[in-house]
Amino acid sequence: MPIVQLDSNVFTDLTLAKLLRAAIAIGIAYGGIWLVEVSTTWASEKVARRFRMLIKQSRPLWKAIILITTISFLLQQFLNLSQTNLLAITGTIAIALAFALKDYVSSVIAGVIALFEAPYRVGDRIQIGDHYGEMVGYGLRAIQLHTPDDNIVTIPHNKTWTEAIVNANTGALEAQVATDFYFDHQIESDIVITILRQAAYSSPYTQLRLPVTVIMREYPWGTQFKLRCYPLDIRDEFTYRTDLIRRSKQAFRRHGLAYPSLPAGWPGIRGESGSERDG
Amino acid sequence: MKAIIGSVTAGLGGGWWRSLRRWLRSSQESGFSDGELSDLPEPLRNRLQRDIESLLAPEASRTTICTAVQEGLKRWRQQPQAGNALVILANPLEPLDHLLSDALSAEAGFRASDLITPLAADQRRDDPLTMPELVREAFRALPAMPSGDNNRDEDGGAEGGAEGGERARLVLIPALDMLFLRCIGGWESIEVLRSELVQRPDLFWVIGCNRWAWCFLDAVAQAEACFGAPVSLPRLGGDDLKPWLLSLESLPPAVEANTDSFDWEELADLANGVSSIAARLWLDGLRVEEQPNGAGDEPRLIATVPALRSLPSLVGIDRYLLHAVLIHGRISRRHLIRSLGDADGRVEARTQWLLRQGILEIRGDILMVSPLHYGRIASDLANNNFFVESA
């Protein structure tokens, strides 16, 4: 025996006018979401960089407002939402969804929570699992990443329950770019540090307001120098890294700095961040 | 009440309000139809341009420079540890070398023998890596340091430039921005200059620099910590610009006829208070009034409401290129390519495009930003997250 008894008239009368209104509402919602997608994408690429992230980040909010408004309107059209009915319906739906669409619902709930916790926002450069790229879409069920290889990767929101999410810029235009260089043990490390710092400061892509640092690390086969600095726009990440390497290598050649020579059969060198983020 | 409204509108965005006011005024005050006014003939424009370039710097700028130098000298004489350098900052489009020499010779009364200019402000060396050697060579030619103590005036009483007690020796570096290039090893000459300053406390150093270059050098070489807090040229107002521009000898008298109706404050506002930009905008707004009597009459020039040129749509590399030009003030194509790196020839191509659009101008081989576009470029770069001068 059910705990909550449904009212006899849980559904309202089905009329042609109601069906038409519902169809129009769904059409408007669909059009509205499409308009939000197109207009925010267009506007964010047209305005100055400082406003780009703001416009992109507003997209999920607009879509959520449209969806909530439409669903409320449809429920109000077809259901008698008395207190008793509401309890009974939500209970029934919850049980049904728990069995049939649990992953989908889990993703939707995770998406709603992510709106408030903001582990990622549209425009951020994030890494989930092996996938790294700019977040270009925030859907009801999943997000979309644009990878450096020009692929679009769709990742459900419920990955946030279990996976670590690495966000490189959290809403800012800049994010740190780390570039590794390797040298023989015998080289003069002060020269390398000076060159690397100057390479960063001389690159037109560098954000001069943010710090430039060089970190050293010793390996049996040589010395690693890690240059940490920030581009003006994280979208230039790979162009920036290439520019840093190009400038540095020209100066290294001028100073005759020796690269490490690995013993035969050495398995190879892998940077600390051996992921898709390396480009 | 008016003050409250004023402060509220300023808070809401004075720029928008000023633009609206400017637009309304320009539509009300333009008392001439397009048919009645025509552009300046090229020979007359060139003559006026040459005359503007040879004008003595505006009085407010000269006074600021003189006061700063005199106060710096006095402080140096009284407290040698206070520093023996004074940096004067100006907009990258200002001919700071002329401003400094005008101010120091015409206003402050420094004689040529008191002023030592070891480094000319004309051009960078082809190979920027040889700049430190050039600077060292130039400094080797400086007068030797007197034995014992230096030749500073011990009583500290000198008020006016070269007057009072022993004369101070001033070393003038007219354009610090000409001593570096943004590339690896490109600003080592700044470090040479810094060490020379320390080794020659008997000399007082007056250094001119463009504000964008100073921001860069402060970030990469801690310029302010080395040379001390800089002094900026004042933002000129309408009252400064009017007598300065009307002192042009080659100006036909008809221009003076509409000087009262011309909005000099608006000109100053559009030019961000920079004399060279104001002069160019004013010249750009001059029109020839058609004479109904026909030939034989002197052309009547009318100063119309000036306007900044609108920027065409820029792509990413354009902004990096313009930022590089502004940091260096004036730069050759070869140096620009070296600074930006141009493996695929895009810098060369975009430079040509910017020249065609009038955003960049070229004299000989030297590129600079057009004064007619400077305001909008600076604002565009700031909005695109570039590290720009704050003043």
Interface residues (C-beta under 8 A of the other chain):
Chain A: A48 R49 R50 F51 L173 E174 I195 Q198 A199 Y201 S202 P204 Y205 Q207 L208 R209 L232 D233 D236 D243 R246 R247 S248 Q250 A251
Chain B: R182 C183 I184 G185 G186 C215 F216 A219 V220 G316 Y320 H323 A324 S339 L340 G341 A343 D380 N383 N384 N385 F386 F387
